[in-house]
Amino acid sequence: MKRSVGRLISILYRKNQIYLNAAMKPLNITSAEQPILMYLYRHNAVPQEEISAYLQVDKALTTRTVQTLLEKGLVTKEKDEKDKRCNKISLTQKGLDMREAMIEKFDGWNQIMLDGMDEAKQELLFELLEEMVEKTEQHDLKGG
């Protein structure tokens, strides 16, 4: 059987979801909420559309996930002063207080995957994955 990059990436993605759901459970965070929080830790107070674009997910999914984060008291949503059509998402103090625990759990997954790889292999891995992402972004994948 021919080796499939897509199959291997799919397996890693599913394992990632399983790990993150278990690791984030004590924090009451799902694997869907985690990427938004991680993005906000680096870029707080951003338009909701920017989050969707960065995560490459549809706006409806971002809206639903932001709503659960609002209900948990981890983020706030305000109309952008410059563009009233945009919602600006910011972390609350409760959301900020979870930062270290979230990063620790997130880093745990990277440690599992990179365990035993020397720096040269890790660098090559990231270069290859980034190259693959760039190649896929050059194609109209919805066009078939």
PyMOL commands that place a pseudoatom at each C-alpha (Angstrom):
pseudoatom trace, name=CA, resn=MET, resi=1, chain=A, elem=C, hetatm=0, pos=[0.000, 0.000, 0.000]
pseudoatom trace, name=CA, resn=LYS, resi=2, chain=A, elem=C, hetatm=0, pos=[1.239, 3.456, -0.911]
pseudoatom trace, name=CA, resn=ARG, resi=3, chain=A, elem=C, hetatm=0, pos=[2.119, 5.738, 2.015]
pseudoatom trace, name=CA, resn=SER, resi=4, chain=A, elem=C, hetatm=0, pos=[-0.323, 8.614, 2.501]
pseudoatom trace, name=CA, resn=VAL, resi=5, chain=A, elem=C, hetatm=0, pos=[0.677, 11.955, 4.009]
pseudoatom trace, name=CA, resn=GLY, resi=6, chain=A, elem=C, hetatm=0, pos=[-3.002, 12.853, 4.432]
pseudoatom trace, name=CA, resn=ARG, resi=7, chain=A, elem=C, hetatm=0, pos=[-3.722, 9.669, 6.371]
pseudoatom trace, name=CA, resn=LEU, resi=8, chain=A, elem=C, hetatm=0, pos=[-0.804, 10.270, 8.754]
pseudoatom trace, name=CA, resn=ILE, resi=9, chain=A, elem=C, hetatm=0, pos=[-1.763, 13.903, 9.301]
pseudoatom trace, name=CA, resn=SER, resi=10, chain=A, elem=C, hetatm=0, pos=[-5.363, 12.816, 9.900]
pseudoatom trace, name=CA, resn=ILE, resi=11, chain=A, elem=C, hetatm=0, pos=[-4.236, 10.297, 12.533]
pseudoatom trace, name=CA, resn=LEU, resi=12, chain=A, elem=C, hetatm=0, pos=[-2.128, 12.965, 14.265]
pseudoatom trace, name=CA, resn=TYR, resi=13, chain=A, elem=C, hetatm=0, pos=[-5.051, 15.390, 14.173]
pseudoatom trace, name=CA, resn=ARG, resi=14, chain=A, elem=C, hetatm=0, pos=[-7.414, 12.867, 15.788]
pseudoatom trace, name=CA, resn=LYS, resi=15, chain=A, elem=C, hetatm=0, pos=[-4.825, 11.983, 18.446]
pseudoatom trace, name=CA, resn=ASN, resi=16, chain=A, elem=C, hetatm=0, pos=[-4.320, 15.713, 19.038]
pseudoatom trace, name=CA, resn=GLN, resi=17, chain=A, elem=C, hetatm=0, pos=[-8.058, 16.186, 19.618]
pseudoatom trace, name=CA, resn=ILE, resi=18, chain=A, elem=C, hetatm=0, pos=[-8.171, 13.244, 22.046]
pseudoatom trace, name=CA, resn=TYR, resi=19, chain=A, elem=C, hetatm=0, pos=[-5.127, 14.519, 23.959]
pseudoatom trace, name=CA, resn=LEU, resi=20, chain=A, elem=C, hetatm=0, pos=[-6.345, 18.113, 24.144]
pseudoatom trace, name=CA, resn=ASN, resi=21, chain=A, elem=C, hetatm=0, pos=[-9.863, 17.161, 25.228]
pseudoatom trace, name=CA, resn=ALA, resi=22, chain=A, elem=C, hetatm=0, pos=[-8.417, 15.069, 28.069]
pseudoatom trace, name=CA, resn=ALA, resi=23, chain=A, elem=C, hetatm=0, pos=[-5.699, 17.574, 29.026]
pseudoatom trace, name=CA, resn=MET, resi=24, chain=A, elem=C, hetatm=0, pos=[-8.030, 20.584, 28.964]
pseudoatom trace, name=CA, resn=LYS, resi=25, chain=A, elem=C, hetatm=0, pos=[-10.926, 18.876, 30.752]
pseudoatom trace, name=CA, resn=PRO, resi=26, chain=A, elem=C, hetatm=0, pos=[-9.770, 20.025, 34.245]
pseudoatom trace, name=CA, resn=LEU, resi=27, chain=A, elem=C, hetatm=0, pos=[-9.750, 23.593, 32.869]
pseudoatom trace, name=CA, resn=ASN, resi=28, chain=A, elem=C, hetatm=0, pos=[-13.257, 23.133, 31.382]
pseudoatom trace, name=CA, resn=ILE, resi=29, chain=A, elem=C, hetatm=0, pos=[-11.888, 23.900, 27.890]
pseudoatom trace, name=CA, resn=THR, resi=30, chain=A, elem=C, hetatm=0, pos=[-12.643, 21.901, 24.746]
pseudoatom trace, name=CA, resn=SER, resi=31, chain=A, elem=C, hetatm=0, pos=[-10.305, 21.260, 21.838]
pseudoatom trace, name=CA, resn=ALA, resi=32, chain=A, elem=C, hetatm=0, pos=[-12.453, 23.694, 19.800]
pseudoatom trace, name=CA, resn=GLU, resi=33, chain=A, elem=C, hetatm=0, pos=[-12.033, 26.501, 22.341]
pseudoatom trace, name=CA, resn=GLN, resi=34, chain=A, elem=C, hetatm=0, pos=[-8.320, 25.977, 22.926]
pseudoatom trace, name=CA, resn=PRO, resi=35, chain=A, elem=C, hetatm=0, pos=[-7.036, 27.412, 19.594]
pseudoatom trace, name=CA, resn=ILE, resi=36, chain=A, elem=C, hetatm=0, pos=[-9.031, 30.614, 20.054]
pseudoatom trace, name=CA, resn=LEU, resi=37, chain=A, elem=C, hetatm=0, pos=[-7.664, 31.116, 23.561]
pseudoatom trace, name=CA, resn=MET, resi=38, chain=A, elem=C, hetatm=0, pos=[-4.112, 30.382, 22.407]
pseudoatom trace, name=CA, resn=TYR, resi=39, chain=A, elem=C, hetatm=0, pos=[-4.498, 32.945, 19.610]
pseudoatom trace, name=CA, resn=LEU, resi=40, chain=A, elem=C, hetatm=0, pos=[-5.833, 35.529, 22.052]
pseudoatom trace, name=CA, resn=TYR, resi=41, chain=A, elem=C, hetatm=0, pos=[-2.871, 34.945, 24.375]
pseudoatom trace, name=CA, resn=ARG, resi=42, chain=A, elem=C, hetatm=0, pos=[-0.644, 36.161, 21.535]
pseudoatom trace, name=CA, resn=HIS, resi=43, chain=A, elem=C, hetatm=0, pos=[-2.999, 38.758, 19.996]
pseudoatom trace, name=CA, resn=ASN, resi=44, chain=A, elem=C, hetatm=0, pos=[-5.561, 39.985, 22.525]
pseudoatom trace, name=CA, resn=ALA, resi=45, chain=A, elem=C, hetatm=0, pos=[-8.431, 42.286, 21.534]
pseudoatom trace, name=CA, resn=VAL, resi=46, chain=A, elem=C, hetatm=0, pos=[-8.774, 41.263, 17.893]
pseudoatom trace, name=CA, resn=PRO, resi=47, chain=A, elem=C, hetatm=0, pos=[-11.672, 41.211, 15.422]
pseudoatom trace, name=CA, resn=GLN, resi=48, chain=A, elem=C, hetatm=0, pos=[-13.543, 37.923, 15.403]
pseudoatom trace, name=CA, resn=GLU, resi=49, chain=A, elem=C, hetatm=0, pos=[-12.968, 37.629, 11.646]
pseudoatom trace, name=CA, resn=GLU, resi=50, chain=A, elem=C, hetatm=0, pos=[-9.207, 37.722, 12.229]
pseudoatom trace, name=CA, resn=ILE, resi=51, chain=A, elem=C, hetatm=0, pos=[-9.518, 34.678, 14.494]
pseudoatom trace, name=CA, resn=SER, resi=52, chain=A, elem=C, hetatm=0, pos=[-11.491, 32.799, 11.824]
pseudoatom trace, name=CA, resn=ALA, resi=53, chain=A, elem=C, hetatm=0, pos=[-8.951, 33.702, 9.150]
pseudoatom trace, name=CA, resn=TYR, resi=54, chain=A, elem=C, hetatm=0, pos=[-5.963, 32.678, 11.257]
pseudoatom trace, name=CA, resn=LEU, resi=55, chain=A, elem=C, hetatm=0, pos=[-7.500, 29.357, 12.306]
pseudoatom trace, name=CA, resn=GLN, resi=56, chain=A, elem=C, hetatm=0, pos=[-8.878, 28.825, 8.796]
pseudoatom trace, name=CA, resn=VAL, resi=57, chain=A, elem=C, hetatm=0, pos=[-12.350, 27.949, 10.062]
pseudoatom trace, name=CA, resn=ASP, resi=58, chain=A, elem=C, hetatm=0, pos=[-15.688, 29.345, 8.997]
pseudoatom trace, name=CA, resn=LYS, resi=59, chain=A, elem=C, hetatm=0, pos=[-17.157, 32.354, 10.755]
pseudoatom trace, name=CA, resn=ALA, resi=60, chain=A, elem=C, hetatm=0, pos=[-20.127, 30.379, 12.096]
pseudoatom trace, name=CA, resn=LEU, resi=61, chain=A, elem=C, hetatm=0, pos=[-17.843, 27.963, 13.955]
pseudoatom trace, name=CA, resn=THR, resi=62, chain=A, elem=C, hetatm=0, pos=[-15.885, 30.861, 15.435]
pseudoatom trace, name=CA, resn=THR, resi=63, chain=A, elem=C, hetatm=0, pos=[-19.135, 32.558, 16.492]
pseudoatom trace, name=CA, resn=ARG, resi=64, chain=A, elem=C, hetatm=0, pos=[-20.388, 29.406, 18.254]
pseudoatom trace, name=CA, resn=THR, resi=65, chain=A, elem=C, hetatm=0, pos=[-17.071, 28.819, 19.985]
pseudoatom trace, name=CA, resn=VAL, resi=66, chain=A, elem=C, hetatm=0, pos=[-16.726, 32.445, 21.071]
pseudoatom trace, name=CA, resn=GLN, resi=67, chain=A, elem=C, hetatm=0, pos=[-20.259, 32.199, 22.492]
pseudoatom trace, name=CA, resn=THR, resi=68, chain=A, elem=C, hetatm=0, pos=[-19.242, 29.267, 24.730]
pseudoatom trace, name=CA, resn=LEU, resi=69, chain=A, elem=C, hetatm=0, pos=[-16.152, 31.192, 25.850]
pseudoatom trace, name=CA, resn=LEU, resi=70, chain=A, elem=C, hetatm=0, pos=[-18.401, 34.179, 26.663]
pseudoatom trace, name=CA, resn=GLU, resi=71, chain=A, elem=C, hetatm=0, pos=[-20.698, 31.932, 28.708]
pseudoatom trace, name=CA, resn=LYS, resi=72, chain=A, elem=C, hetatm=0, pos=[-17.679, 30.602, 30.624]
pseudoatom trace, name=CA, resn=GLY, resi=73, chain=A, elem=C, hetatm=0, pos=[-16.550, 34.155, 31.351]
pseudoatom trace, name=CA, resn=LEU, resi=74, chain=A, elem=C, hetatm=0, pos=[-13.213, 33.752, 29.539]
pseudoatom trace, name=CA, resn=VAL, resi=75, chain=A, elem=C, hetatm=0, pos=[-13.678, 36.400, 26.837]
pseudoatom trace, name=CA, resn=THR, resi=76, chain=A, elem=C, hetatm=0, pos=[-15.635, 39.563, 26.142]
pseudoatom trace, name=CA, resn=LYS, resi=77, chain=A, elem=C, hetatm=0, pos=[-17.116, 40.713, 22.848]
pseudoatom trace, name=CA, resn=GLU, resi=78, chain=A, elem=C, hetatm=0, pos=[-17.480, 44.376, 21.941]
pseudoatom trace, name=CA, resn=LYS, resi=79, chain=A, elem=C, hetatm=0, pos=[-18.317, 46.217, 18.755]
pseudoatom trace, name=CA, resn=ASP, resi=80, chain=A, elem=C, hetatm=0, pos=[-15.197, 47.635, 17.131]
pseudoatom trace, name=CA, resn=GLU, resi=81, chain=A, elem=C, hetatm=0, pos=[-15.196, 51.427, 17.491]
pseudoatom trace, name=CA, resn=LYS, resi=82, chain=A, elem=C, hetatm=0, pos=[-13.843, 51.899, 13.956]
pseudoatom trace, name=CA, resn=ASP, resi=83, chain=A, elem=C, hetatm=0, pos=[-16.151, 49.351, 12.292]
pseudoatom trace, name=CA, resn=LYS, resi=84, chain=A, elem=C, hetatm=0, pos=[-19.434, 48.670, 14.087]
pseudoatom trace, name=CA, resn=ARG, resi=85, chain=A, elem=C, hetatm=0, pos=[-19.971, 45.556, 11.931]
pseudoatom trace, name=CA, resn=CYS, resi=86, chain=A, elem=C, hetatm=0, pos=[-16.970, 43.865, 13.570]
pseudoatom trace, name=CA, resn=ASN, resi=87, chain=A, elem=C, hetatm=0, pos=[-16.820, 42.241, 16.984]
pseudoatom trace, name=CA, resn=LYS, resi=88, chain=A, elem=C, hetatm=0, pos=[-13.605, 42.614, 18.932]
pseudoatom trace, name=CA, resn=ILE, resi=89, chain=A, elem=C, hetatm=0, pos=[-12.787, 39.627, 21.155]
pseudoatom trace, name=CA, resn=SER, resi=90, chain=A, elem=C, hetatm=0, pos=[-10.723, 40.111, 24.317]
pseudoatom trace, name=CA, resn=LEU, resi=91, chain=A, elem=C, hetatm=0, pos=[-9.664, 37.924, 27.198]
pseudoatom trace, name=CA, resn=THR, resi=92, chain=A, elem=C, hetatm=0, pos=[-11.153, 38.498, 30.639]
pseudoatom trace, name=CA, resn=GLN, resi=93, chain=A, elem=C, hetatm=0, pos=[-9.011, 38.249, 33.757]
pseudoatom trace, name=CA, resn=LYS, resi=94, chain=A, elem=C, hetatm=0, pos=[-10.358, 34.719, 34.222]
pseudoatom trace, name=CA, resn=GLY, resi=95, chain=A, elem=C, hetatm=0, pos=[-9.193, 33.859, 30.695]
pseudoatom trace, name=CA, resn=LEU, resi=96, chain=A, elem=C, hetatm=0, pos=[-5.803, 35.442, 31.313]
pseudoatom trace, name=CA, resn=ASP, resi=97, chain=A, elem=C, hetatm=0, pos=[-5.411, 33.526, 34.578]
pseudoatom trace, name=CA, resn=MET, resi=98, chain=A, elem=C, hetatm=0, pos=[-5.600, 30.216, 32.656]
pseudoatom trace, name=CA, resn=ARG, resi=99, chain=A, elem=C, hetatm=0, pos=[-2.758, 31.133, 30.299]
pseudoatom trace, name=CA, resn=GLU, resi=100, chain=A, elem=C, hetatm=0, pos=[0.095, 29.247, 31.992]
pseudoatom trace, name=CA, resn=ALA, resi=101, chain=A, elem=C, hetatm=0, pos=[-1.944, 26.082, 32.538]
pseudoatom trace, name=CA, resn=MET, resi=102, chain=A, elem=C, hetatm=0, pos=[-3.133, 26.142, 28.916]
pseudoatom trace, name=CA, resn=ILE, resi=103, chain=A, elem=C, hetatm=0, pos=[0.366, 26.617, 27.516]
pseudoatom trace, name=CA, resn=GLU, resi=104, chain=A, elem=C, hetatm=0, pos=[1.718, 23.848, 29.741]
pseudoatom trace, name=CA, resn=LYS, resi=105, chain=A, elem=C, hetatm=0, pos=[-0.915, 21.400, 28.485]
pseudoatom trace, name=CA, resn=PHE, resi=106, chain=A, elem=C, hetatm=0, pos=[-0.442, 22.489, 24.879]
pseudoatom trace, name=CA, resn=ASP, resi=107, chain=A, elem=C, hetatm=0, pos=[3.334, 22.122, 25.145]
pseudoatom trace, name=CA, resn=GLY, resi=108, chain=A, elem=C, hetatm=0, pos=[2.803, 18.612, 26.521]
pseudoatom trace, name=CA, resn=TRP, resi=109, chain=A, elem=C, hetatm=0, pos=[1.391, 17.507, 23.165]
pseudoatom trace, name=CA, resn=ASN, resi=110, chain=A, elem=C, hetatm=0, pos=[4.379, 18.917, 21.290]
pseudoatom trace, name=CA, resn=GLN, resi=111, chain=A, elem=C, hetatm=0, pos=[6.723, 17.128, 23.693]
pseudoatom trace, name=CA, resn=ILE, resi=112, chain=A, elem=C, hetatm=0, pos=[4.945, 13.826, 23.035]
pseudoatom trace, name=CA, resn=MET, resi=113, chain=A, elem=C, hetatm=0, pos=[5.257, 14.215, 19.263]
pseudoatom trace, name=CA, resn=LEU, resi=114, chain=A, elem=C, hetatm=0, pos=[8.832, 15.510, 19.242]
pseudoatom trace, name=CA, resn=ASP, resi=115, chain=A, elem=C, hetatm=0, pos=[10.211, 13.182, 21.933]
pseudoatom trace, name=CA, resn=GLY, resi=116, chain=A, elem=C, hetatm=0, pos=[13.529, 11.704, 20.858]
pseudoatom trace, name=CA, resn=MET, resi=117, chain=A, elem=C, hetatm=0, pos=[13.930, 13.952, 17.800]
pseudoatom trace, name=CA, resn=ASP, resi=118, chain=A, elem=C, hetatm=0, pos=[17.105, 16.003, 17.677]
pseudoatom trace, name=CA, resn=GLU, resi=119, chain=A, elem=C, hetatm=0, pos=[16.949, 19.693, 16.778]
pseudoatom trace, name=CA, resn=ALA, resi=120, chain=A, elem=C, hetatm=0, pos=[17.895, 19.090, 13.147]
pseudoatom trace, name=CA, resn=LYS, resi=121, chain=A, elem=C, hetatm=0, pos=[15.006, 16.643, 12.665]
pseudoatom trace, name=CA, resn=GLN, resi=122, chain=A, elem=C, hetatm=0, pos=[12.595, 18.988, 14.402]
pseudoatom trace, name=CA, resn=GLU, resi=123, chain=A, elem=C, hetatm=0, pos=[13.679, 21.901, 12.206]
pseudoatom trace, name=CA, resn=LEU, resi=124, chain=A, elem=C, hetatm=0, pos=[13.329, 19.767, 9.069]
pseudoatom trace, name=CA, resn=LEU, resi=125, chain=A, elem=C, hetatm=0, pos=[9.886, 18.593, 10.179]
pseudoatom trace, name=CA, resn=PHE, resi=126, chain=A, elem=C, hetatm=0, pos=[8.644, 22.152, 10.659]
pseudoatom trace, name=CA, resn=GLU, resi=127, chain=A, elem=C, hetatm=0, pos=[10.148, 23.283, 7.350]
pseudoatom trace, name=CA, resn=LEU, resi=128, chain=A, elem=C, hetatm=0, pos=[8.450, 20.436, 5.502]
pseudoatom trace, name=CA, resn=LEU, resi=129, chain=A, elem=C, hetatm=0, pos=[5.091, 20.995, 7.174]
pseudoatom trace, name=CA, resn=GLU, resi=130, chain=A, elem=C, hetatm=0, pos=[5.246, 24.732, 6.467]
pseudoatom trace, name=CA, resn=GLU, resi=131, chain=A, elem=C, hetatm=0, pos=[6.112, 23.985, 2.842]
pseudoatom trace, name=CA, resn=MET, resi=132, chain=A, elem=C, hetatm=0, pos=[3.122, 21.641, 2.600]
pseudoatom trace, name=CA, resn=VAL, resi=133, chain=A, elem=C, hetatm=0, pos=[0.812, 24.310, 4.050]
pseudoatom trace, name=CA, resn=GLU, resi=134, chain=A, elem=C, hetatm=0, pos=[2.119, 26.877, 1.559]
pseudoatom trace, name=CA, resn=LYS, resi=135, chain=A, elem=C, hetatm=0, pos=[1.559, 24.476, -1.349]
pseudoatom trace, name=CA, resn=THR, resi=136, chain=A, elem=C, hetatm=0, pos=[-2.008, 23.738, -0.322]
pseudoatom trace, name=CA, resn=GLU, resi=137, chain=A, elem=C, hetatm=0, pos=[-2.736, 27.470, 0.040]
pseudoatom trace, name=CA, resn=GLN, resi=138, chain=A, elem=C, hetatm=0, pos=[-1.759, 27.975, -3.605]
pseudoatom trace, name=CA, resn=HIS, resi=139, chain=A, elem=C, hetatm=0, pos=[-4.595, 25.715, -4.796]
pseudoatom trace, name=CA, resn=ASP, resi=140, chain=A, elem=C, hetatm=0, pos=[-8.328, 26.271, -5.003]
pseudoatom trace, name=CA, resn=LEU, resi=141, chain=A, elem=C, hetatm=0, pos=[-9.202, 23.235, -2.925]
pseudoatom trace, name=CA, resn=LYS, resi=142, chain=A, elem=C, hetatm=0, pos=[-12.955, 23.943, -3.089]
pseudoatom trace, name=CA, resn=GLY, resi=143, chain=A, elem=C, hetatm=0, pos=[-12.882, 23.821, -6.880]
pseudoatom trace, name=CA, resn=GLY, resi=144, chain=A, elem=C, hetatm=0, pos=[-12.078, 20.120, -6.949]
for i in range(1, 144): cmd.bond("trace and resi %d" % i, "trace and resi %d" % (i + 1))
show_as sticks, trace
zoom trace
